[in-house]
Amino acid sequence: MDKLALILVIIGALNWGLIGLFQFDLVATLFGGENSLVSRIVYTLVGLAGIYSIKFLVGDRERA
């Protein structure tokens, strides 16, 4: 689950980087626009992965 969350967070970060630099939304381009069902699912999964990833920030720091 941790790797899947990390992959989704990286996808989201790359997409936001493209939006910020080039005004290009890769997810929307690949899945039929920002309002398409598939794009909204991807956006939702990326958001949930970001929330899940908060545990890495506040998690047990003794497991190094």
PyMOL Python script that loads the backbone (N, CA, C, O; Angstrom):
from pymol import cmd

cmd.read_pdbstr("""\
ATOM      1  N   MET A   1       0.831  -1.195   0.000  1.00  0.00           N
ATOM      2  CA  MET A   1       0.000   0.000   0.000  1.00  0.00           C
ATOM      3  C   MET A   1       0.873   1.255   0.000  1.00  0.00           C
ATOM      4  O   MET A   1       0.540   2.249  -0.646  1.00  0.00           O
ATOM      5  N   ASP A   2       1.995   1.205   0.730  1.00  0.00           N
ATOM      6  CA  ASP A   2       2.876   2.373   0.794  1.00  0.00           C
ATOM      7  C   ASP A   2       3.444   2.717  -0.579  1.00  0.00           C
ATOM      8  O   ASP A   2       3.516   3.889  -0.948  1.00  0.00           O
ATOM      9  N   LYS A   3       3.848   1.695  -1.337  1.00  0.00           N
ATOM     10  CA  LYS A   3       4.414   1.948  -2.670  1.00  0.00           C
ATOM     11  C   LYS A   3       3.362   2.500  -3.622  1.00  0.00           C
ATOM     12  O   LYS A   3       3.649   3.394  -4.418  1.00  0.00           O
ATOM     13  N   LEU A   4       2.155   1.976  -3.545  1.00  0.00           N
ATOM     14  CA  LEU A   4       1.075   2.481  -4.396  1.00  0.00           C
ATOM     15  C   LEU A   4       0.782   3.944  -4.083  1.00  0.00           C
ATOM     16  O   LEU A   4       0.597   4.755  -4.990  1.00  0.00           O
ATOM     17  N   ALA A   5       0.741   4.274  -2.804  1.00  0.00           N
ATOM     18  CA  ALA A   5       0.514   5.664  -2.404  1.00  0.00           C
ATOM     19  C   ALA A   5       1.635   6.547  -2.914  1.00  0.00           C
ATOM     20  O   ALA A   5       1.381   7.647  -3.404  1.00  0.00           O
ATOM     21  N   LEU A   6       2.868   6.083  -2.808  1.00  0.00           N
ATOM     22  CA  LEU A   6       4.008   6.868  -3.283  1.00  0.00           C
ATOM     23  C   LEU A   6       3.935   7.084  -4.786  1.00  0.00           C
ATOM     24  O   LEU A   6       4.197   8.188  -5.263  1.00  0.00           O
ATOM     25  N   ILE A   7       3.586   6.060  -5.534  1.00  0.00           N
ATOM     26  CA  ILE A   7       3.456   6.188  -6.987  1.00  0.00           C
ATOM     27  C   ILE A   7       2.389   7.213  -7.340  1.00  0.00           C
ATOM     28  O   ILE A   7       2.597   8.045  -8.223  1.00  0.00           O
ATOM     29  N   LEU A   8       1.247   7.161  -6.660  1.00  0.00           N
ATOM     30  CA  LEU A   8       0.171   8.113  -6.942  1.00  0.00           C
ATOM     31  C   LEU A   8       0.564   9.537  -6.565  1.00  0.00           C
ATOM     32  O   LEU A   8       0.208  10.482  -7.270  1.00  0.00           O
ATOM     33  N   VAL A   9       1.289   9.700  -5.472  1.00  0.00           N
ATOM     34  CA  VAL A   9       1.744  11.037  -5.073  1.00  0.00           C
ATOM     35  C   VAL A   9       2.735  11.575  -6.107  1.00  0.00           C
ATOM     36  O   VAL A   9       2.700  12.760  -6.436  1.00  0.00           O
ATOM     37  N   ILE A  10       3.609  10.722  -6.614  1.00  0.00           N
ATOM     38  CA  ILE A  10       4.560  11.150  -7.643  1.00  0.00           C
ATOM     39  C   ILE A  10       3.829  11.546  -8.915  1.00  0.00           C
ATOM     40  O   ILE A  10       4.175  12.551  -9.537  1.00  0.00           O
ATOM     41  N   ILE A  11       2.825  10.773  -9.311  1.00  0.00           N
ATOM     42  CA  ILE A  11       2.023  11.126 -10.485  1.00  0.00           C
ATOM     43  C   ILE A  11       1.379  12.490 -10.288  1.00  0.00           C
ATOM     44  O   ILE A  11       1.396  13.328 -11.189  1.00  0.00           O
ATOM     45  N   GLY A  12       0.813  12.709  -9.106  1.00  0.00           N
ATOM     46  CA  GLY A  12       0.190  14.004  -8.818  1.00  0.00           C
ATOM     47  C   GLY A  12       1.196  15.141  -8.845  1.00  0.00           C
ATOM     48  O   GLY A  12       0.909  16.217  -9.370  1.00  0.00           O
ATOM     49  N   ALA A  13       2.368  14.909  -8.284  1.00  0.00           N
ATOM     50  CA  ALA A  13       3.397  15.950  -8.264  1.00  0.00           C
ATOM     51  C   ALA A  13       3.861  16.281  -9.684  1.00  0.00           C
ATOM     52  O   ALA A  13       4.026  17.452 -10.028  1.00  0.00           O
ATOM     53  N   LEU A  14       4.067  15.262 -10.499  1.00  0.00           N
ATOM     54  CA  LEU A  14       4.471  15.506 -11.888  1.00  0.00           C
ATOM     55  C   LEU A  14       3.391  16.256 -12.656  1.00  0.00           C
ATOM     56  O   LEU A  14       3.681  17.165 -13.434  1.00  0.00           O
ATOM     57  N   ASN A  15       2.149  15.865 -12.429  1.00  0.00           N
ATOM     58  CA  ASN A  15       1.043  16.544 -13.113  1.00  0.00           C
ATOM     59  C   ASN A  15       0.967  18.013 -12.704  1.00  0.00           C
ATOM     60  O   ASN A  15       0.791  18.885 -13.554  1.00  0.00           O
ATOM     61  N   TRP A  16       1.099  18.291 -11.398  1.00  0.00           N
ATOM     62  CA  TRP A  16       1.067  19.685 -10.944  1.00  0.00           C
ATOM     63  C   TRP A  16       2.271  20.465 -11.460  1.00  0.00           C
ATOM     64  O   TRP A  16       2.158  21.654 -11.758  1.00  0.00           O
ATOM     65  N   GLY A  17       3.415  19.810 -11.565  1.00  0.00           N
ATOM     66  CA  GLY A  17       4.581  20.467 -12.146  1.00  0.00           C
ATOM     67  C   GLY A  17       4.341  20.864 -13.592  1.00  0.00           C
ATOM     68  O   GLY A  17       4.702  21.964 -14.011  1.00  0.00           O
ATOM     69  N   LEU A  18       3.730  19.965 -14.353  1.00  0.00           N
ATOM     70  CA  LEU A  18       3.407  20.276 -15.748  1.00  0.00           C
ATOM     71  C   LEU A  18       2.380  21.396 -15.843  1.00  0.00           C
ATOM     72  O   LEU A  18       2.475  22.253 -16.721  1.00  0.00           O
ATOM     73  N   ILE A  19       1.411  21.394 -14.955  1.00  0.00           N
ATOM     74  CA  ILE A  19       0.413  22.457 -14.955  1.00  0.00           C
ATOM     75  C   ILE A  19       1.076  23.790 -14.624  1.00  0.00           C
ATOM     76  O   ILE A  19       0.815  24.796 -15.283  1.00  0.00           O
ATOM     77  N   GLY A  20       1.924  23.800 -13.617  1.00  0.00           N
ATOM     78  CA  GLY A  20       2.577  25.038 -13.206  1.00  0.00           C
ATOM     79  C   GLY A  20       3.535  25.588 -14.245  1.00  0.00           C
ATOM     80  O   GLY A  20       3.586  26.797 -14.469  1.00  0.00           O
ATOM     81  N   LEU A  21       4.290  24.713 -14.874  1.00  0.00           N
ATOM     82  CA  LEU A  21       5.299  25.170 -15.835  1.00  0.00           C
ATOM     83  C   LEU A  21       4.744  25.434 -17.228  1.00  0.00           C
ATOM     84  O   LEU A  21       5.126  26.404 -17.882  1.00  0.00           O
ATOM     85  N   PHE A  22       3.840  24.567 -17.678  1.00  0.00           N
ATOM     86  CA  PHE A  22       3.411  24.622 -19.076  1.00  0.00           C
ATOM     87  C   PHE A  22       1.906  24.741 -19.273  1.00  0.00           C
ATOM     88  O   PHE A  22       1.432  24.737 -20.409  1.00  0.00           O
ATOM     89  N   GLN A  23       1.147  24.845 -18.186  1.00  0.00           N
ATOM     90  CA  GLN A  23      -0.309  24.859 -18.247  1.00  0.00           C
ATOM     91  C   GLN A  23      -0.830  23.654 -19.028  1.00  0.00           C
ATOM     92  O   GLN A  23      -1.736  23.770 -19.854  1.00  0.00           O
ATOM     93  N   PHE A  24      -0.238  22.497 -18.745  1.00  0.00           N
ATOM     94  CA  PHE A  24      -0.584  21.251 -19.426  1.00  0.00           C
ATOM     95  C   PHE A  24      -0.980  20.213 -18.387  1.00  0.00           C
ATOM     96  O   PHE A  24      -0.159  19.818 -17.559  1.00  0.00           O
ATOM     97  N   ASP A  25      -2.222  19.772 -18.423  1.00  0.00           N
ATOM     98  CA  ASP A  25      -2.736  18.772 -17.492  1.00  0.00           C
ATOM     99  C   ASP A  25      -2.663  17.399 -18.154  1.00  0.00           C
ATOM    100  O   ASP A  25      -3.515  17.048 -18.971  1.00  0.00           O
ATOM    101  N   LEU A  26      -1.643  16.630 -17.797  1.00  0.00           N
ATOM    102  CA  LEU A  26      -1.419  15.330 -18.417  1.00  0.00           C
ATOM    103  C   LEU A  26      -2.554  14.356 -18.124  1.00  0.00           C
ATOM    104  O   LEU A  26      -2.981  13.619 -19.013  1.00  0.00           O
ATOM    105  N   VAL A  27      -3.041  14.344 -16.904  1.00  0.00           N
ATOM    106  CA  VAL A  27      -4.134  13.433 -16.540  1.00  0.00           C
ATOM    107  C   VAL A  27      -5.369  13.732 -17.389  1.00  0.00           C
ATOM    108  O   VAL A  27      -5.988  12.815 -17.928  1.00  0.00           O
ATOM    109  N   ALA A  28      -5.724  14.991 -17.506  1.00  0.00           N
ATOM    110  CA  ALA A  28      -6.892  15.363 -18.312  1.00  0.00           C
ATOM    111  C   ALA A  28      -6.682  15.004 -19.780  1.00  0.00           C
ATOM    112  O   ALA A  28      -7.609  14.546 -20.449  1.00  0.00           O
ATOM    113  N   THR A  29      -5.475  15.209 -20.275  1.00  0.00           N
ATOM    114  CA  THR A  29      -5.179  14.883 -21.667  1.00  0.00           C
ATOM    115  C   THR A  29      -5.295  13.386 -21.924  1.00  0.00           C
ATOM    116  O   THR A  29      -5.844  12.969 -22.943  1.00  0.00           O
ATOM    117  N   LEU A  30      -4.782  12.586 -21.009  1.00  0.00           N
ATOM    118  CA  LEU A  30      -4.803  11.137 -21.202  1.00  0.00           C
ATOM    119  C   LEU A  30      -6.189  10.529 -21.027  1.00  0.00           C
ATOM    120  O   LEU A  30      -6.512   9.525 -21.663  1.00  0.00           O
ATOM    121  N   PHE A  31      -7.013  11.132 -20.168  1.00  0.00           N
ATOM    122  CA  PHE A  31      -8.268  10.480 -19.806  1.00  0.00           C
ATOM    123  C   PHE A  31      -9.521  11.261 -20.210  1.00  0.00           C
ATOM    124  O   PHE A  31     -10.589  11.027 -19.644  1.00  0.00           O
ATOM    125  N   GLY A  32      -9.421  12.169 -21.161  1.00  0.00           N
ATOM    126  CA  GLY A  32     -10.613  12.768 -21.746  1.00  0.00           C
ATOM    127  C   GLY A  32     -11.111  14.039 -21.104  1.00  0.00           C
ATOM    128  O   GLY A  32     -12.316  14.291 -21.111  1.00  0.00           O
ATOM    129  N   GLY A  33     -10.233  14.846 -20.551  1.00  0.00           N
ATOM    130  CA  GLY A  33     -10.641  16.116 -19.969  1.00  0.00           C
ATOM    131  C   GLY A  33     -10.735  16.049 -18.470  1.00  0.00           C
ATOM    132  O   GLY A  33     -10.879  14.978 -17.880  1.00  0.00           O
ATOM    133  N   GLU A  34     -10.650  17.226 -17.858  1.00  0.00           N
ATOM    134  CA  GLU A  34     -10.613  17.261 -16.391  1.00  0.00           C
ATOM    135  C   GLU A  34     -11.930  16.889 -15.748  1.00  0.00           C
ATOM    136  O   GLU A  34     -11.955  16.572 -14.559  1.00  0.00           O
ATOM    137  N   ASN A  35     -13.030  16.915 -16.489  1.00  0.00           N
ATOM    138  CA  ASN A  35     -14.331  16.565 -15.919  1.00  0.00           C
ATOM    139  C   ASN A  35     -14.778  15.154 -16.259  1.00  0.00           C
ATOM    140  O   ASN A  35     -15.873  14.744 -15.875  1.00  0.00           O
ATOM    141  N   SER A  36     -13.940  14.398 -16.981  1.00  0.00           N
ATOM    142  CA  SER A  36     -14.323  13.021 -17.303  1.00  0.00           C
ATOM    143  C   SER A  36     -14.272  12.170 -16.034  1.00  0.00           C
ATOM    144  O   SER A  36     -13.544  12.485 -15.092  1.00  0.00           O
ATOM    145  N   LEU A  37     -15.033  11.116 -16.022  1.00  0.00           N
ATOM    146  CA  LEU A  37     -15.122  10.247 -14.850  1.00  0.00           C
ATOM    147  C   LEU A  37     -13.761   9.650 -14.506  1.00  0.00           C
ATOM    148  O   LEU A  37     -13.383   9.611 -13.335  1.00  0.00           O
ATOM    149  N   VAL A  38     -13.021   9.186 -15.509  1.00  0.00           N
ATOM    150  CA  VAL A  38     -11.726   8.550 -15.252  1.00  0.00           C
ATOM    151  C   VAL A  38     -10.738   9.566 -14.668  1.00  0.00           C
ATOM    152  O   VAL A  38     -10.012   9.250 -13.726  1.00  0.00           O
ATOM    153  N   SER A  39     -10.709  10.775 -15.221  1.00  0.00           N
ATOM    154  CA  SER A  39      -9.821  11.808 -14.686  1.00  0.00           C
ATOM    155  C   SER A  39     -10.169  12.130 -13.247  1.00  0.00           C
ATOM    156  O   SER A  39      -9.278  12.277 -12.410  1.00  0.00           O
ATOM    157  N   ARG A  40     -11.439  12.240 -12.952  1.00  0.00           N
ATOM    158  CA  ARG A  40     -11.855  12.543 -11.577  1.00  0.00           C
ATOM    159  C   ARG A  40     -11.488  11.420 -10.628  1.00  0.00           C
ATOM    160  O   ARG A  40     -11.149  11.674  -9.472  1.00  0.00           O
ATOM    161  N   ILE A  41     -11.550  10.185 -11.097  1.00  0.00           N
ATOM    162  CA  ILE A  41     -11.129   9.045 -10.272  1.00  0.00           C
ATOM    163  C   ILE A  41      -9.630   9.131  -9.995  1.00  0.00           C
ATOM    164  O   ILE A  41      -9.192   8.924  -8.863  1.00  0.00           O
ATOM    165  N   VAL A  42      -8.841   9.438 -11.034  1.00  0.00           N
ATOM    166  CA  VAL A  42      -7.389   9.565 -10.850  1.00  0.00           C
ATOM    167  C   VAL A  42      -7.083  10.701  -9.879  1.00  0.00           C
ATOM    168  O   VAL A  42      -6.270  10.531  -8.970  1.00  0.00           O
ATOM    169  N   TYR A  43      -7.724  11.857 -10.059  1.00  0.00           N
ATOM    170  CA  TYR A  43      -7.507  12.985  -9.139  1.00  0.00           C
ATOM    171  C   TYR A  43      -7.857  12.588  -7.699  1.00  0.00           C
ATOM    172  O   TYR A  43      -7.139  12.936  -6.762  1.00  0.00           O
ATOM    173  N   THR A  44      -8.956  11.864  -7.532  1.00  0.00           N
ATOM    174  CA  THR A  44      -9.389  11.432  -6.200  1.00  0.00           C
ATOM    175  C   THR A  44      -8.392  10.462  -5.584  1.00  0.00           C
ATOM    176  O   THR A  44      -8.056  10.578  -4.405  1.00  0.00           O
ATOM    177  N   LEU A  45      -7.916   9.505  -6.377  1.00  0.00           N
ATOM    178  CA  LEU A  45      -6.930   8.552  -5.872  1.00  0.00           C
ATOM    179  C   LEU A  45      -5.624   9.244  -5.477  1.00  0.00           C
ATOM    180  O   LEU A  45      -5.013   8.895  -4.466  1.00  0.00           O
ATOM    181  N   VAL A  46      -5.201  10.222  -6.277  1.00  0.00           N
ATOM    182  CA  VAL A  46      -3.990  10.978  -5.945  1.00  0.00           C
ATOM    183  C   VAL A  46      -4.196  11.746  -4.636  1.00  0.00           C
ATOM    184  O   VAL A  46      -3.302  11.778  -3.790  1.00  0.00           O
ATOM    185  N   GLY A  47      -5.349  12.353  -4.470  1.00  0.00           N
ATOM    186  CA  GLY A  47      -5.653  13.068  -3.233  1.00  0.00           C
ATOM    187  C   GLY A  47      -5.679  12.146  -2.021  1.00  0.00           C
ATOM    188  O   GLY A  47      -5.144  12.487  -0.966  1.00  0.00           O
ATOM    189  N   LEU A  48      -6.299  10.985  -2.171  1.00  0.00           N
ATOM    190  CA  LEU A  48      -6.333  10.021  -1.074  1.00  0.00           C
ATOM    191  C   LEU A  48      -4.931   9.508  -0.743  1.00  0.00           C
ATOM    192  O   LEU A  48      -4.599   9.296   0.424  1.00  0.00           O
ATOM    193  N   ALA A  49      -4.114   9.311  -1.777  1.00  0.00           N
ATOM    194  CA  ALA A  49      -2.735   8.882  -1.554  1.00  0.00           C
ATOM    195  C   ALA A  49      -1.951   9.953  -0.802  1.00  0.00           C
ATOM    196  O   ALA A  49      -1.116   9.636   0.045  1.00  0.00           O
ATOM    197  N   GLY A  50      -2.216  11.211  -1.109  1.00  0.00           N
ATOM    198  CA  GLY A  50      -1.563  12.293  -0.374  1.00  0.00           C
ATOM    199  C   GLY A  50      -1.952  12.298   1.082  1.00  0.00           C
ATOM    200  O   GLY A  50      -1.105  12.491   1.955  1.00  0.00           O
ATOM    201  N   ILE A  51      -3.227  12.088   1.353  1.00  0.00           N
ATOM    202  CA  ILE A  51      -3.689  12.027   2.741  1.00  0.00           C
ATOM    203  C   ILE A  51      -3.069  10.823   3.443  1.00  0.00           C
ATOM    204  O   ILE A  51      -2.617  10.932   4.583  1.00  0.00           O
ATOM    205  N   TYR A  52      -3.046   9.684   2.771  1.00  0.00           N
ATOM    206  CA  TYR A  52      -2.443   8.480   3.342  1.00  0.00           C
ATOM    207  C   TYR A  52      -0.958   8.707   3.632  1.00  0.00           C
ATOM    208  O   TYR A  52      -0.436   8.207   4.628  1.00  0.00           O
ATOM    209  N   SER A  53      -0.283   9.456   2.769  1.00  0.00           N
ATOM    210  CA  SER A  53       1.157   9.679   2.895  1.00  0.00           C
ATOM    211  C   SER A  53       1.530  10.585   4.058  1.00  0.00           C
ATOM    212  O   SER A  53       2.705  10.687   4.409  1.00  0.00           O
ATOM    213  N   ILE A  54       0.551  11.241   4.655  1.00  0.00           N
ATOM    214  CA  ILE A  54       0.837  12.057   5.837  1.00  0.00           C
ATOM    215  C   ILE A  54       1.449  11.194   6.934  1.00  0.00           C
ATOM    216  O   ILE A  54       2.222  11.682   7.759  1.00  0.00           O
ATOM    217  N   LYS A  55       1.101   9.919   6.937  1.00  0.00           N
ATOM    218  CA  LYS A  55       1.643   9.023   7.956  1.00  0.00           C
ATOM    219  C   LYS A  55       3.162   8.939   7.887  1.00  0.00           C
ATOM    220  O   LYS A  55       3.809   8.700   8.907  1.00  0.00           O
ATOM    221  N   PHE A  56       3.744   9.130   6.708  1.00  0.00           N
ATOM    222  CA  PHE A  56       5.197   9.115   6.588  1.00  0.00           C
ATOM    223  C   PHE A  56       5.820  10.319   7.263  1.00  0.00           C
ATOM    224  O   PHE A  56       6.951  10.244   7.744  1.00  0.00           O
ATOM    225  N   LEU A  57       5.111  11.407   7.305  1.00  0.00           N
ATOM    226  CA  LEU A  57       5.603  12.634   7.921  1.00  0.00           C
ATOM    227  C   LEU A  57       5.522  12.566   9.438  1.00  0.00           C
ATOM    228  O   LEU A  57       6.432  13.020  10.131  1.00  0.00           O
ATOM    229  N   VAL A  58       4.442  12.003   9.954  1.00  0.00           N
ATOM    230  CA  VAL A  58       4.222  11.990  11.401  1.00  0.00           C
ATOM    231  C   VAL A  58       4.372  10.604  12.010  1.00  0.00           C
ATOM    232  O   VAL A  58       4.093  10.410  13.193  1.00  0.00           O
ATOM    233  N   GLY A  59       4.815   9.634  11.201  1.00  0.00           N
ATOM    234  CA  GLY A  59       4.895   8.253  11.655  1.00  0.00           C
ATOM    235  C   GLY A  59       6.030   8.011  12.640  1.00  0.00           C
ATOM    236  O   GLY A  59       6.754   8.926  13.034  1.00  0.00           O
ATOM    237  N   ASP A  60       6.153   6.777  13.013  1.00  0.00           N
ATOM    238  CA  ASP A  60       7.168   6.320  13.961  1.00  0.00           C
ATOM    239  C   ASP A  60       8.559   6.579  13.403  1.00  0.00           C
ATOM    240  O   ASP A  60       8.927   6.005  12.378  1.00  0.00           O
ATOM    241  N   ARG A  61       9.320   7.415  14.044  1.00  0.00           N
ATOM    242  CA  ARG A  61      10.640   7.795  13.549  1.00  0.00           C
ATOM    243  C   ARG A  61      11.747   6.853  14.047  1.00  0.00           C
ATOM    244  O   ARG A  61      12.915   7.034  13.702  1.00  0.00           O
ATOM    245  N   GLU A  62      11.388   5.868  14.841  1.00  0.00           N
ATOM    246  CA  GLU A  62      12.389   4.932  15.345  1.00  0.00           C
ATOM    247  C   GLU A  62      12.670   3.820  14.369  1.00  0.00           C
ATOM    248  O   GLU A  62      13.632   3.073  14.549  1.00  0.00           O
ATOM    249  N   ARG A  63      11.845   3.685  13.326  1.00  0.00           N
ATOM    250  CA  ARG A  63      12.054   2.644  12.317  1.00  0.00           C
ATOM    251  C   ARG A  63      12.984   3.141  11.223  1.00  0.00           C
ATOM    252  O   ARG A  63      12.532   3.301  10.089  1.00  0.00           O
ATOM    253  N   ALA A  64      14.205   3.384  11.488  1.00  0.00           N
ATOM    254  CA  ALA A  64      15.111   3.904  10.468  1.00  0.00           C
ATOM    255  C   ALA A  64      16.009   2.881   9.922  1.00  0.00           C
ATOM    256  O   ALA A  64      16.827   3.179   9.052  1.00  0.00           O
TER     257      ALA A  64
END
""", "prot")
cmd.dss("prot")
cmd.show_as("cartoon", "prot")
cmd.util.cbc("prot")
cmd.orient("prot")
